[in-house]
Amino acid sequence: MIYDFAPMEGITNYAYREAHRECFPGIDRYYSPFIAANQTYSMKTREKEDTAPEHNSGVVLVPQILTNNADVFLWSLRQMSQRGWTTVNLNLGCPSATVFTHGKGAGFLADPSRLDAFFEQVFEGLAAWPNSDTENPVIPPAVTVKTRIGIEDASEAPALLAVFNRYPIAELIVHPRLRKDFYKGEPDFDTYQLFYEEYRGPLTYNGDICSPADLRSILARFPDTARVMIGRGLITNPALVRILQGGPALTAEELMHFHDEVYTRQKAAMGSFQNTVGKMKELWYYMGSLFPSPDSARLLKAVKKARTETAYLEAARELCKQI
């Protein structure tokens, strides 16, 4: 089984990824939070730093691109290839309103004909990949796609699948929810069955894997599944992949060490306690569900209300002991 770590904006930046790889090896690929590529043909400093090879030591990174412009996507592919990344992912799954209303992320799924034209231009561009250095050519990265099954209704899925099947997409990652679902409700396994049976290339399942029971349920219905992508489940329990592979549960000592590694690396990246603690509180929004007891709730509240580094670290480390 190949295990991929899905990106989470605001949490899984390079500081988090390096800490996770060091503390919990076993992830095959980490996906970057999306790069909002646009017609300025430039990246933000944060995006450059997040995809820099020196900031991803030992990490197999798949940069994720958010765009609906084929020329911009081709430019992005070249930028990532020059950084040494061999695979790039197109985000067709983000459901947020700011992304959706601009026809990007899941919003791009509303017009299959436009999506088809986008892929036609992209793969024509890849076939004619320019190289001025014939001795050391820049090899184009493989293109993968992360998608939802539609916008409003599962009946949209066959038209999208037909588009995906027309092109040599290296891997299709399917989150079996509609855009309108965001992350609520149950995944639509009936519609995912269509992709499982009819998609012609490598297929990855993504969505609601939080325990061995969840994975067993997916494998029982889709036994040929060889790749899974996990996001919220791994952010909540950083040892989840080890557990899925039959390994031991997360310990208090491991969680404390992981927390301290993330905190230290985030502070080096962010430059101040105030910026760092904001990142850490976003992480605790997910990890907090590891601690259901009333005493843990008190400590979690102290973590979220901390105004000084000393208060934050004391509460966070005490909370880690409660697992």
C-alpha positions in Angstrom: 0.0 0.0 0.0 1.2 3.5 -0.9 0.4 6.1 1.8 0.2 9.8 0.8 -0.2 12.7 3.2 -2.8 15.1 1.9 -2.1 18.9 2.3 -3.8 21.1 4.7 -3.4 24.9 4.2 -2.0 26.5 7.3 -0.7 23.3 8.9 1.3 21.0 6.6 4.0 23.4 5.5 7.6 22.3 5.2 8.4 22.7 8.9 5.5 20.3 9.7 6.4 17.9 7.0 10.1 17.6 8.0 9.1 17.1 11.7 6.5 14.4 10.7 8.9 12.5 8.5 11.6 12.5 11.3 9.2 11.3 14.0 6.8 9.1 12.0 8.5 7.6 8.9 6.3 5.6 6.6 4.7 8.2 4.4 5.5 7.6 0.8 4.6 11.1 -0.5 3.8 14.4 1.1 1.6 16.9 -0.9 2.2 20.6 -0.5 -0.6 23.0 0.3 -1.7 24.4 -3.1 0.3 27.0 -4.9 -2.1 29.6 -6.3 -0.5 30.0 -9.7 -1.8 33.0 -11.7 -1.3 35.0 -14.8 1.6 37.0 -13.2 3.8 33.9 -13.6 5.2 34.3 -10.2 5.1 32.6 -6.8 4.8 34.1 -3.4 7.8 33.9 -1.2 6.0 31.5 1.1 5.3 29.1 -1.9 8.9 29.3 -3.0 10.2 28.4 0.4 7.7 25.7 0.9 8.7 23.9 -2.3 12.5 24.5 -2.0 14.5 21.2 -1.9 16.5 22.5 1.0 13.3 22.8 3.1 12.2 19.3 2.3 15.1 17.2 3.5 14.3 13.5 3.1 10.7 14.3 2.0 9.2 13.1 -1.3 7.2 16.1 -2.1 4.4 16.5 -4.7 3.7 20.2 -5.2 0.0 20.9 -5.7 -1.1 23.6 -8.1 -4.3 25.6 -8.1 -5.2 27.1 -11.5 -7.6 26.8 -14.4 -5.2 28.3 -16.9 -3.2 25.8 -19.0 -0.4 28.2 -19.8 0.1 29.0 -16.1 0.0 25.3 -15.2 2.7 24.5 -17.8 4.8 27.3 -16.3 4.2 25.9 -12.9 5.3 22.4 -14.1 8.6 23.9 -15.3 9.2 25.7 -12.0 8.6 22.6 -10.0 10.7 20.4 -12.4 13.6 22.9 -12.0 13.4 22.3 -8.2 13.8 18.6 -8.8 10.2 17.5 -8.1 9.2 14.7 -10.5 5.4 14.8 -9.9 3.0 17.7 -9.7 -0.6 17.6 -8.7 -3.6 19.7 -10.1 -6.1 20.6 -7.4 -9.7 20.0 -8.5 -10.9 19.3 -5.0 -10.8 22.5 -2.9 -14.4 23.4 -2.0 -13.8 26.8 -0.4 -16.0 29.7 -1.6 -13.1 32.0 -2.6 -11.6 29.3 -4.8 -14.9 27.9 -6.1 -16.2 31.3 -7.3 -13.1 31.8 -9.4 -13.7 28.5 -11.2 -10.7 26.9 -9.6 -10.3 23.8 -7.4 -13.7 22.1 -7.3 -15.1 25.0 -9.2 -13.4 23.8 -12.3 -15.5 20.7 -12.3 -18.6 22.7 -13.2 -17.5 22.9 -16.9 -16.2 19.5 -18.2 -15.8 20.9 -21.7 -13.5 23.6 -20.4 -11.6 21.1 -18.3 -11.2 18.9 -21.4 -9.7 21.8 -23.3 -7.4 22.6 -20.4 -6.0 19.0 -20.4 -5.7 19.0 -24.1 -3.5 22.1 -24.0 -1.5 20.8 -21.1 -0.6 17.5 -22.6 0.1 19.0 -26.0 2.5 21.3 -24.1 4.1 18.4 -22.3 4.6 16.6 -25.7 6.4 19.7 -27.0 8.3 20.3 -23.7 11.0 22.9 -24.6 14.6 22.2 -23.7 17.5 24.6 -24.6 20.1 22.4 -22.8 20.3 19.2 -24.8 23.0 17.7 -22.6 21.0 18.2 -19.4 17.4 18.4 -20.4 14.7 19.2 -17.9 12.4 16.3 -17.8 8.7 17.2 -17.5 7.1 16.1 -14.2 4.3 13.6 -14.2 0.8 15.2 -13.8 -1.6 13.8 -11.2 -5.0 15.1 -10.4 -7.0 15.3 -7.1 -10.7 15.6 -7.7 -14.1 15.4 -6.2 -17.0 13.6 -7.9 -18.9 16.7 -8.9 -20.5 20.0 -7.7 -24.1 19.4 -6.8 -25.1 15.9 -7.8 -23.3 12.5 -8.4 -24.8 12.4 -11.9 -22.0 14.8 -12.9 -19.4 12.1 -12.3 -19.6 10.2 -15.6 -18.8 13.3 -17.7 -15.8 14.1 -15.5 -14.6 10.5 -15.6 -14.8 10.6 -19.4 -12.5 13.7 -19.5 -10.0 12.1 -17.1 -9.9 8.9 -19.2 -9.0 10.8 -22.4 -5.6 11.9 -21.1 -2.4 10.2 -19.7 -2.9 11.5 -16.2 -0.3 9.7 -14.1 -2.6 9.2 -11.1 -6.2 10.2 -10.3 -6.9 10.9 -6.6 -10.7 10.8 -5.9 -12.3 12.2 -2.8 -15.8 10.8 -3.2 -17.8 13.8 -2.0 -19.5 16.7 -4.0 -18.3 20.2 -3.6 -21.5 21.1 -1.8 -20.7 18.4 0.9 -17.4 20.1 1.8 -16.2 17.5 4.4 -19.5 16.5 5.9 -21.6 13.4 5.5 -20.5 10.0 4.3 -18.3 9.5 1.3 -20.3 8.4 -1.8 -18.9 4.9 -2.3 -21.5 4.1 -5.0 -20.1 6.8 -7.2 -16.5 6.0 -6.3 -17.3 2.5 -7.6 -17.7 4.0 -11.0 -14.1 5.4 -10.9 -12.8 2.2 -9.4 -14.2 0.1 -12.2 -13.8 2.4 -15.2 -10.8 4.7 -14.7 -8.0 3.5 -16.9 -5.0 4.7 -14.9 -3.7 4.4 -11.4 -6.4 5.4 -8.9 -6.0 6.6 -5.3 -8.7 6.7 -2.7 -9.0 9.8 -0.4 -11.4 10.5 2.4 -12.3 9.6 6.0 -9.5 7.2 6.8 -9.1 7.6 10.6 -8.6 4.1 11.8 -7.7 0.5 10.8 -11.5 -0.2 10.7 -12.0 2.6 8.1 -9.2 1.2 5.9 -10.5 -2.4 6.2 -14.0 -1.2 5.2 -12.6 0.4 2.0 -10.5 -2.6 1.1 -13.4 -4.9 1.6 -15.4 -3.1 -1.0 -12.5 -2.0 -3.2 -9.9 -4.9 -2.8 -7.6 -3.8 -5.5 -6.9 -0.5 -3.8 -3.1 0.1 -3.7 -2.9 3.8 -2.9 -4.6 5.9 -0.3 -4.3 9.6 0.6 -5.0 10.6 4.2 -5.4 14.2 5.5 -7.4 15.0 8.6 -6.9 11.5 10.0 -3.1 11.9 10.0 -3.2 15.5 11.2 -5.3 14.3 14.2 -3.1 11.2 14.9 0.4 11.6 13.4 1.1 7.9 14.0 -1.9 6.7 12.0 0.0 5.2 9.1 2.1 3.1 11.5 -1.1 1.9 13.2 -2.7 1.1 9.8 0.4 -1.1 9.1 -0.2 -3.0 12.3 2.2 -1.0 14.5 1.7 0.3 18.0 -0.5 3.2 19.1 0.7 6.7 19.6 2.4 7.3 23.0 2.5 10.4 25.1 6.3 10.5 24.8 6.1 10.4 21.0 3.4 13.0 20.8 5.4 15.4 23.1 8.5 14.9 21.0 6.6 15.5 17.8 4.9 18.6 19.2 8.3 20.0 20.2 9.8 19.3 16.8 7.0 20.9 15.0 7.0 23.9 17.4 10.8 24.4 17.1 10.8 24.1 13.3 7.7 26.4 12.9 9.3 29.0 15.1 12.4 28.9 13.0 10.3 29.4 9.9 7.8 31.9 11.3 10.2 34.0 13.3 8.1 34.9 16.3 6.1 33.2 19.0 2.9 35.0 18.0 3.0 33.7 14.4 4.2 30.2 15.6 1.5 29.8 18.2 -1.2 30.6 15.6 0.1 27.7 13.5 0.2 25.4 16.5 -3.4 26.3 17.5 -4.6 25.3 14.1 -2.9 22.0 14.5 -4.4 21.5 18.0 -7.9 22.0 16.4 -7.4 18.5 15.0 -5.1 16.9 17.5 -7.4 18.0 20.3 -9.8 15.2 19.5 -7.2 12.7 20.8 -8.1 13.9 24.3 -11.7 13.4 25.3 -11.4 13.5 29.1 -12.7 16.6 31.1 -9.2 17.2 32.4 -7.8 17.2 28.9 -10.5 19.6 27.8 -9.3 22.0 30.5 -5.7 21.7 29.3 -6.7 22.1 25.6 -8.5 25.3 26.6 -5.4 26.5 28.3 -3.4 25.8 25.1 -5.8 27.8 23.0 -5.9 30.7 25.4 -2.1 30.9 26.0 -0.6 34.4 25.4 3.0 33.7 26.3 5.4 31.0 25.1 5.9 29.7 28.6 2.2 29.3 29.2 1.7 27.7 25.8 4.5 25.2 26.2 3.6 24.2 29.7 -0.1 23.6 28.7 0.8 21.7 25.5 3.3 19.4 27.1 1.0 18.7 30.0 -1.8 17.9 27.5 0.5 15.5 25.6 0.8 13.4 28.8 -2.9 12.8 28.8 -3.1 10.5 25.8 
